Amino acid sequence: MGSEQERSRFPVQAIAIPLLIVTVITAAVFFITESDRLRIYPLSDYDLSIPGDSMSIAHGERIFTIRGCTDCHGSNLGGRIIQSGLLTGIITAPNLTPAPASPIYDYSSEDLVRVIREGVKPSGRSVIMMPSHKFQVIHKTDVESLIAYIRSVEPVNRELPSTSLNLPMRFYYFINRNLTLFPASMIKRPVEFPEEEEPMTRLEKGAYIASSCVGCHGHHLDGGPIPGAPPTWPEAPDLTLTGVAGSWSKEEFIQSLKEGTTPDGRHLDGRFMPWEAFGQLTDEEFDLLWNYMQTLE
């Protein structure tokens, strides 16, 4: 009799215990990731001088393009839904234009700098899935020109859904903190601009241009798995002398970025390599970048 009762309880236990474990893990993942989302960061002060001349605005547009901002926010800055699905939820690159529908409509210039360089909204909370940690290296004058350009564009009255995260995306972030889900947590503080911008050597100028590449290709540009990228993404190629810089000519390198085709005929997929943005570099900038790559062994 007793053995029959034990057998009758077994199926309940076999279901209840795993269900309890899954519930506990799910709750832990949600509350830990939600704690990161709701964390409040300090608001840094900035002394800014936003220019209004056409030359500075045009320079800001180039910065917006070559730093890859158009890939997410669009050439008209109207934003778009980057990803939508059961695994991720909805990930939105917001409308950046001066339209009432834009979430940054009431942002001050300081607010914009904090978002760009620190990933922090005026509320003190982190933005979601913006590579702000890559933009701390941008010089003060470039950031000021960038803001001048953002302020100058035509309004786009486009309403987009706010970013919302489904549990699988939260779980992926939980096990892989290299994912820039909440970029404010990755920022080294203090984050002030240098007091003065010293004149740069040609090599330093090349390194500054190459700073746009480090998010995928690594700080030494030696490639490998892209930090925080989905596991289905291809690895970033080696750009040092052991890779592209040693096996391609400068002309082949420039052509690949301008036309999106490698010397062996492969097409560069713009989802993983924004070649159209980097193809906007001037001949001088290409030369500086290539010379810098020639120093990376």
C-alpha positions as CSV (number, residue, x, y, z in Angstrom):
1,M,0.0,0.0,0.0
2,G,2.8,2.4,1.0
3,S,4.7,1.7,-2.2
4,E,1.6,2.4,-4.3
5,Q,1.2,5.8,-2.6
6,E,4.9,6.6,-3.2
7,R,4.5,5.7,-6.9
8,S,1.4,8.0,-7.1
9,R,3.4,10.9,-5.7
10,F,6.4,10.5,-7.9
11,P,5.0,12.1,-11.1
12,V,4.0,15.2,-9.1
13,Q,7.4,15.6,-7.6
14,A,9.1,15.0,-11.0
15,I,7.1,17.9,-12.4
16,A,7.0,20.2,-9.4
17,I,10.7,20.2,-8.6
18,P,12.0,21.1,-12.1
19,L,9.2,23.6,-12.3
20,L,10.2,25.2,-9.0
21,I,13.9,25.3,-10.2
22,V,12.9,27.0,-13.5
23,T,10.7,29.4,-11.7
24,V,13.4,30.4,-9.2
25,I,16.0,30.8,-12.0
26,T,13.5,32.8,-14.1
27,A,12.7,35.1,-11.2
28,A,16.4,35.6,-10.4
29,V,17.3,36.5,-14.0
30,F,14.4,38.9,-14.2
31,F,15.0,40.7,-11.0
32,I,18.8,41.0,-11.4
33,T,18.5,42.3,-15.0
34,E,15.6,44.6,-13.9
35,S,17.8,45.9,-11.1
36,D,20.5,46.8,-13.7
37,R,17.9,48.5,-15.9
38,L,16.6,50.6,-13.0
39,R,20.0,51.5,-11.5
40,I,20.5,55.2,-11.2
41,Y,23.9,56.7,-12.3
42,P,25.3,60.2,-11.5
43,L,24.7,62.9,-14.0
44,S,28.1,64.5,-15.0
45,D,28.4,68.2,-15.7
46,Y,29.8,69.4,-19.1
47,D,30.9,72.8,-20.2
48,L,29.7,72.8,-23.8
49,S,29.8,75.3,-26.7
50,I,27.5,74.0,-29.4
51,P,28.4,75.7,-32.8
52,G,25.8,76.8,-35.3
53,D,27.8,77.4,-38.4
54,S,27.3,75.3,-41.5
55,M,30.9,74.0,-41.5
56,S,30.5,72.6,-38.0
57,I,27.1,71.1,-38.8
58,A,28.5,69.4,-41.9
59,H,31.4,68.0,-39.8
60,G,28.9,66.7,-37.3
61,E,27.0,64.9,-40.1
62,R,30.3,63.2,-41.1
63,I,30.9,62.2,-37.5
64,F,27.3,60.8,-37.4
65,T,28.0,58.8,-40.6
66,I,31.5,57.4,-40.0
67,R,30.8,56.5,-36.4
68,G,28.0,54.3,-37.6
69,C,25.1,56.2,-36.1
70,T,23.1,56.0,-39.4
71,D,23.2,52.2,-39.2
72,C,20.7,52.3,-36.4
73,H,19.0,55.7,-36.4
74,G,18.8,56.1,-40.2
75,S,20.1,58.7,-42.6
76,N,17.3,61.0,-41.6
77,L,17.7,60.3,-37.9
78,G,14.1,59.1,-37.6
79,G,15.0,55.9,-35.9
80,R,13.7,52.4,-36.5
81,I,13.0,49.0,-34.9
82,I,16.3,47.2,-34.8
83,Q,15.0,43.8,-33.7
84,S,11.6,42.4,-32.9
85,G,10.9,38.8,-31.9
86,L,10.1,36.3,-29.2
87,L,13.7,35.9,-28.2
88,T,14.7,39.5,-28.0
89,G,11.5,41.6,-27.5
90,I,11.5,45.0,-29.2
91,I,14.8,46.8,-29.6
92,T,14.4,50.3,-30.9
93,A,16.8,53.0,-32.1
94,P,14.9,56.1,-31.2
95,N,13.9,59.1,-33.3
96,L,16.7,61.7,-32.8
97,T,15.1,64.5,-34.7
98,P,13.6,67.7,-33.1
99,A,10.0,66.4,-33.4
100,P,7.5,66.1,-30.6
101,A,7.4,62.4,-31.2
102,S,11.1,62.1,-30.5
103,P,12.0,60.8,-27.0
104,I,14.9,63.3,-26.9
105,Y,12.7,66.3,-27.9
106,D,13.2,68.0,-24.5
107,Y,16.8,66.9,-24.0
108,S,19.4,69.6,-23.3
109,S,22.8,69.5,-25.0
110,E,24.2,68.1,-21.7
111,D,21.6,65.4,-21.8
112,L,22.7,64.4,-25.3
113,V,26.3,64.3,-24.3
114,R,25.6,62.0,-21.4
115,V,23.6,59.6,-23.6
116,I,26.4,59.6,-26.3
117,R,29.4,59.3,-23.9
118,E,27.9,57.7,-20.8
119,G,24.8,55.9,-21.9
120,V,22.8,57.8,-19.2
121,K,19.4,59.3,-19.7
122,P,18.3,62.5,-17.9
123,S,16.5,60.2,-15.4
124,G,19.9,58.7,-14.4
125,R,19.0,55.3,-15.9
126,S,21.0,53.6,-18.6
127,V,19.9,53.6,-22.2
128,I,19.5,50.2,-23.8
129,M,21.7,48.6,-26.5
130,M,23.6,51.8,-27.5
131,P,27.4,51.5,-27.7
132,S,28.1,54.6,-25.6
133,H,31.3,52.9,-24.2
134,K,32.7,53.2,-27.8
135,F,32.0,56.9,-28.0
136,Q,34.0,58.2,-25.0
137,V,37.0,58.6,-27.2
138,I,35.4,61.1,-29.4
139,H,36.9,64.6,-29.0
140,K,35.0,67.4,-27.4
141,T,34.8,69.5,-30.6
142,D,33.6,66.4,-32.6
143,V,30.8,65.8,-30.0
144,E,29.8,69.4,-30.1
145,S,29.6,69.3,-33.9
146,L,27.6,66.1,-33.7
147,I,25.1,67.7,-31.4
148,A,24.9,70.7,-33.7
149,Y,24.0,68.4,-36.6
150,I,21.4,66.5,-34.6
151,R,19.8,69.9,-33.7
152,S,19.8,71.0,-37.3
153,V,18.0,68.1,-39.0
154,E,14.4,68.2,-40.2
155,P,11.8,66.8,-37.8
156,V,10.5,63.3,-38.5
157,N,7.1,62.7,-36.9
158,R,7.6,59.0,-36.4
159,E,6.4,57.3,-33.3
160,L,8.2,54.1,-32.4
161,P,7.6,51.6,-29.6
162,S,9.9,51.8,-26.6
163,T,12.5,49.1,-26.2
164,S,11.2,46.1,-24.2
165,L,13.2,43.0,-23.3
166,N,11.9,39.5,-23.4
167,L,13.2,36.9,-21.0
168,P,15.6,35.1,-23.4
169,M,17.4,38.4,-24.1
170,R,17.6,39.0,-20.3
171,F,19.0,35.5,-19.8
172,Y,21.6,36.0,-22.5
173,Y,22.7,39.2,-20.8
174,F,22.7,37.4,-17.4
175,I,25.3,34.9,-18.7
176,N,27.2,37.2,-21.0
177,R,27.8,40.6,-19.4
178,N,29.8,41.7,-22.5
179,L,26.5,42.3,-24.1
180,T,26.0,46.1,-24.1
181,L,22.4,45.8,-22.9
182,F,22.9,48.6,-20.3
183,P,25.9,50.5,-21.5
184,A,26.1,52.9,-18.5
185,S,27.4,50.0,-16.4
186,M,30.4,49.7,-18.7
187,I,31.6,53.3,-18.5
188,K,34.7,54.1,-16.6
189,R,34.2,57.3,-14.5
190,P,35.0,60.1,-14.2
191,V,34.1,60.9,-17.8
192,E,35.1,64.5,-18.2
193,F,36.6,65.7,-21.5
194,P,40.4,66.6,-21.3
195,E,41.0,70.2,-20.4
196,E,42.8,70.7,-23.7
197,E,43.1,68.8,-26.9
198,E,46.8,68.5,-27.7
199,P,47.8,68.4,-31.4
200,M,48.0,64.8,-32.6
201,T,50.6,63.1,-34.6
202,R,49.6,61.3,-37.8
203,L,49.8,58.0,-36.0
204,E,47.5,59.3,-33.2
205,K,45.1,60.6,-35.8
206,G,45.0,57.1,-37.4
207,A,44.4,55.6,-34.0
208,Y,41.6,58.1,-33.4
209,I,39.9,57.0,-36.7
210,A,40.4,53.4,-35.8
211,S,38.6,53.9,-32.5
212,S,35.4,53.4,-34.5
213,C,36.5,49.9,-35.2
214,V,37.4,48.6,-31.8
215,G,33.9,47.7,-30.7
216,C,33.9,44.7,-33.2
217,H,37.6,44.2,-34.0
218,G,39.0,44.6,-30.5
219,H,41.3,47.3,-29.1
220,H,44.2,45.9,-30.9
221,L,42.1,45.3,-34.1
222,D,43.1,41.6,-34.1
223,G,39.5,40.4,-34.6
224,G,37.8,37.4,-33.1
225,P,34.3,36.9,-31.6
226,I,32.5,40.3,-31.4
227,P,31.9,41.1,-27.7
228,G,28.2,40.9,-26.8
229,A,27.1,39.9,-30.4
230,P,24.6,37.1,-30.9
231,P,26.4,33.7,-31.3
232,T,25.2,33.5,-34.9
233,W,27.3,36.5,-35.9
234,P,30.6,35.9,-37.8
235,E,33.9,36.7,-36.1
236,A,35.4,40.1,-36.9
237,P,38.5,39.7,-39.1
238,D,42.1,40.5,-38.0
239,L,43.0,44.0,-39.3
240,T,46.6,43.9,-38.1
241,L,49.8,42.8,-40.1
242,T,48.9,39.2,-39.4
243,G,45.6,39.7,-41.2
244,V,44.2,42.4,-43.6
245,A,47.0,44.9,-43.1
246,G,49.6,42.3,-44.1
247,S,47.8,40.5,-46.9
248,W,45.9,43.4,-48.7
249,S,47.3,46.4,-50.4
250,K,46.1,49.9,-49.3
251,E,44.2,50.2,-52.5
252,E,42.4,46.9,-51.9
253,F,41.6,47.9,-48.4
254,I,40.1,51.3,-49.5
255,Q,38.2,49.6,-52.3
256,S,36.6,47.1,-49.9
257,L,35.3,49.9,-47.8
258,K,34.1,52.0,-50.7
259,E,32.5,49.2,-52.7
260,G,31.8,46.5,-50.1
261,T,33.7,43.8,-51.9
262,T,36.9,42.2,-50.7
263,P,39.9,41.4,-53.0
264,D,38.8,37.8,-53.2
265,G,35.3,38.8,-54.4
266,R,33.4,38.4,-51.1
267,H,30.6,40.9,-50.4
268,L,30.7,42.6,-47.0
269,D,27.4,42.2,-45.3
270,G,26.3,45.6,-44.0
271,R,24.5,44.0,-41.1
272,F,27.9,43.0,-39.6
273,M,30.3,45.4,-41.3
274,P,29.0,49.0,-42.0
275,W,31.3,49.5,-45.0
276,E,29.1,52.2,-46.4
277,A,29.7,54.4,-43.4
278,F,33.4,53.8,-43.4
279,G,33.5,54.3,-47.1
280,Q,32.8,58.0,-46.4
281,L,36.3,58.6,-45.1
282,T,38.4,61.0,-47.0
283,D,41.5,59.9,-48.9
284,E,43.6,61.5,-46.1
285,E,41.7,59.6,-43.4
286,F,42.1,56.3,-45.3
287,D,45.8,57.0,-45.5
288,L,46.0,57.8,-41.7
289,L,44.0,54.7,-40.8
290,W,46.1,52.4,-43.1
291,N,49.3,53.8,-41.8
292,Y,48.1,53.1,-38.2
293,M,47.1,49.5,-39.1
294,Q,50.7,49.0,-40.5
295,T,52.0,49.4,-36.9
296,L,49.8,46.6,-35.5
297,E,51.8,43.4,-35.3
